Amino acid sequence: MQSPRRPRSRAARLAPATHSHAAPPPLAPAAPPPRRRPRRAVLPAGSPSHLPIRQVNELATLPDPNPTMPVACRRRFCSQAHSRSLLDRAAAGDAAVSVAAGAYDLPFPPERASHHRELAAAAAAVERACRLCVDVKRSLFSGGKSILEKNDQTPVTIADFEVQALVSLELQRLFPSIPLVAEEDSASLRSSNTDDNSSDVLVESIFSGVADKVSNSSSLLTQDDVLRAIDRGGKDAVSFDSNPATYWVLDPIDGTKGFLRGDDALYVVGLALVVNGKVTIGVMGCPNWTNDTIHNEKDGSAAACNDRGILMVSHLGCGTWSRRLSSEIGQSTTAQDIWKRCFVDTCSVVHIARYCIPNSQTWDMIPLSVLFNSTTGESDPRNENEILLLSVFCGSLCKYLTVASGRASVFVLRARPTTQIKSWDHAVGVICVQEAGGQISDWSGKPLDLAADLTSRRIIYPSGGVLVTNGALHDKLVEMISANYK
């Protein structure tokens, strides 16, 4: 049966007739499709939360992979594909930090430590820096060559600059948004002896040393990269204000005299992370530390290792720990290299305690000298009016390391009007001693204020001086010092 025709509309009936052979009327140009605002992408579960907004919004602006695919499918396909690409790129930094965490297998799990990744990376950087120092010293003193006679400052300058450049490059690669406060800048390198080529020789030597140790070997490193890495920690690199801040504090080599001596004198590479005015993590590496006398006062055990060197790490709330420095970069740890918990000593009697002071100061500069004489003979008999003064080379961080490991009970330093006290000489030592059970303050008993230097965070202003103790002696010594300080 034939289906009935629909009735024609009134407009169609009144329109003039057309023939099939007539040319069709010209088509009006098609209007451009309306522009749609880019959609903010929703990343799949498990995505890094720190992707830049620009990269996240790229998810909504991808070209369609297949124009014939339904719109909903195309959107889902583009989002998933680009998400994977962005996640791969964003995870590169995380993977690098994860590698550091795995290689340095910290003695406490990540869930216990809010800055576990930063501490793992810092430990890796400091251990590389210690190996660099050892190599520089070996090159300086091998074969009877006395480079020191030509310029006493050149060797330490090279080592300081190389360590600062190396640590700066390692940290910038993993945590580019965290600024660095450090001792050196490249101004003296760029301007030294401009009338000859000694500056170029220094820069080339520094570059060679850093290039051999830096872990990011996939990109081509230049001398300008190394100089910029040094300047990243310099005095004009960053300007702070009164607001809380997060930043690294680095002392590339604390104890330069010990480094220059060429013997067993101690020197330390120290790195700390300050968060909102409080030191949260710290790493100290001391290549010349002798491990055979490390004694644990807590359980009476002793670690006997023939090799030298110690790596000490500390995290707020997780304690202070140490292990032997690896003999080679990237070398896996052995049974002898396991982490050992560090504790300060338990001495609570003032005249029985073991003391250390800066190498540039004498005992009569310390207010306690009014009450006690000093002796350096550990085996000599002492009465109640005499204390044992240890000889510890060189620099402040060596003393912090000595107190944190239980070898000394007290480190006391006098502030002098002619000398500025720098934050990098104390920051890492503060966290290591505190987490080992000790206490740090100025001579009035107040904590050290690392934010007192509002703009640069480079100088601290302790009243009278700095007092570092095992905790048990702290209040007694603050009282004695305050009563005799003029």
Rosetta blueprint (number, residue, H / E / L):
1 M L
2 Q L
3 S L
4 P L
5 R L
6 R L
7 P L
8 R L
9 S L
10 R H
11 A H
12 A H
13 R H
14 L H
15 A L
16 P L
17 A L
18 T L
19 H L
20 S L
21 H L
22 A L
23 A L
24 P L
25 P L
26 P L
27 L L
28 A L
29 P L
30 A L
31 A L
32 P L
33 P L
34 P L
35 R L
36 R L
37 R L
38 P L
39 R L
40 R L
41 A L
42 V L
43 L L
44 P L
45 A L
46 G L
47 S L
48 P L
49 S L
50 H L
51 L L
52 P L
53 I H
54 R H
55 Q H
56 V H
57 N H
58 E H
59 L H
60 A H
61 T H
62 L L
63 P L
64 D L
65 P L
66 N L
67 P L
68 T L
69 M L
70 P L
71 V H
72 A H
73 C H
74 R H
75 R H
76 R H
77 F H
78 C H
79 S H
80 Q H
81 A H
82 H H
83 S H
84 R H
85 S H
86 L H
87 L H
88 D H
89 R H
90 A H
91 A H
92 A H
93 G H
94 D H
95 A H
96 A H
97 V H
98 S H
99 V H
100 A H
101 A H
102 G H
103 A H
104 Y H
105 D L
106 L L
107 P L
108 F L
109 P L
110 P H
111 E H
112 R H
113 A L
114 S L
115 H L
116 H H
117 R H
118 E H
119 L H
120 A H
121 A H
122 A H
123 A H
124 A H
125 A H
126 V H
127 E H
128 R H
129 A H
130 C H
131 R H
132 L H
133 C H
134 V H
135 D H
136 V H
137 K H
138 R H
139 S H
140 L H
141 F H
142 S H
143 G H
144 G H
145 K L
146 S L
147 I H
148 L H
149 E H
150 K H
151 N L
152 D L
153 Q L
154 T H
155 P H
156 V H
157 T H
158 I H
159 A H
160 D H
161 F H
162 E H
163 V H
164 Q H
165 A H
166 L H
167 V H
168 S H
169 L H
170 E H
171 L H
172 Q H
173 R H
174 L H
175 F L
176 P L
177 S L
178 I L
179 P L
180 L E
181 V E
182 A E
183 E L
184 E L
185 D L
186 S L
187 A H
188 S H
189 L H
190 R H
191 S H
192 S L
193 N L
194 T L
195 D L
196 D L
197 N L
198 S H
199 S H
200 D H
201 V H
202 L H
203 V H
204 E H
205 S H
206 I H
207 F H
208 S H
209 G H
210 V H
211 A H
212 D H
213 K H
214 V L
215 S L
216 N L
217 S L
218 S L
219 S L
220 L L
221 L L
222 T L
223 Q H
224 D H
225 D H
226 V H
227 L H
228 R H
229 A H
230 I H
231 D H
232 R L
233 G L
234 G L
235 K L
236 D L
237 A L
238 V L
239 S L
240 F L
241 D L
242 S L
243 N L
244 P L
245 A L
246 T E
247 Y E
248 W E
249 V E
250 L E
251 D E
252 P E
253 I E
254 D E
255 G L
256 T H
257 K H
258 G H
259 F H
260 L H
261 R H
262 G L
263 D L
264 D L
265 A L
266 L L
267 Y L
268 V E
269 V E
270 G E
271 L E
272 A E
273 L E
274 V E
275 V E
276 N L
277 G L
278 K E
279 V E
280 T E
281 I E
282 G E
283 V E
284 M E
285 G E
286 C E
287 P E
288 N E
289 W E
290 T E
291 N H
292 D H
293 T H
294 I E
295 H E
296 N L
297 E L
298 K L
299 D L
300 G L
301 S L
302 A E
303 A E
304 A L
305 C L
306 N L
307 D L
308 R E
309 G E
310 I E
311 L E
312 M E
313 V E
314 S E
315 H E
316 L L
317 G L
318 C L
319 G E
320 T E
321 W E
322 S E
323 R E
324 R E
325 L L
326 S L
327 S L
328 E L
329 I L
330 G L
331 Q L
332 S L
333 T L
334 T L
335 A H
336 Q H
337 D H
338 I L
339 W L
340 K E
341 R E
342 C L
343 F L
344 V L
345 D L
346 T L
347 C L
348 S L
349 V L
350 V H
351 H H
352 I H
353 A L
354 R E
355 Y E
356 C E
357 I L
358 P L
359 N L
360 S L
361 Q L
362 T L
363 W H
364 D H
365 M H
366 I L
367 P H
368 L H
369 S H
370 V H
371 L L
372 F L
373 N E
374 S E
375 T E
376 T L
377 G L
378 E L
379 S L
380 D L
381 P L
382 R L
383 N L
384 E L
385 N L
386 E E
387 I E
388 L E
389 L E
390 L L
391 S L
392 V L
393 F L
394 C L
395 G L
396 S H
397 L H
398 C H
399 K H
400 Y H
401 L H
402 T H
403 V H
404 A H
405 S L
406 G L
407 R L
408 A L
409 S L
410 V E
411 F E
412 V E
413 L E
414 R E
415 A L
416 R L
417 P L
418 T L
419 T L
420 Q L
421 I E
422 K E
423 S H
424 W H
425 D H
426 H L
427 A H
428 V H
429 G H
430 V H
431 I H
432 C H
433 V H
434 Q H
435 E H
436 A L
437 G L
438 G L
439 Q E
440 I E
441 S E
442 D E
443 W L
444 S L
445 G L
446 K L
447 P L
448 L L
449 D L
450 L L
451 A L
452 A L
453 D L
454 L L
455 T L
456 S L
457 R L
458 R L
459 I E
460 I E
461 Y L
462 P L
463 S L
464 G L
465 G E
466 V E
467 L E
468 V E
469 T E
470 N L
471 G L
472 A L
473 L L
474 H H
475 D H
476 K H
477 L H
478 V H
479 E H
480 M H
481 I H
482 S H
483 A H
484 N H
485 Y L
486 K L
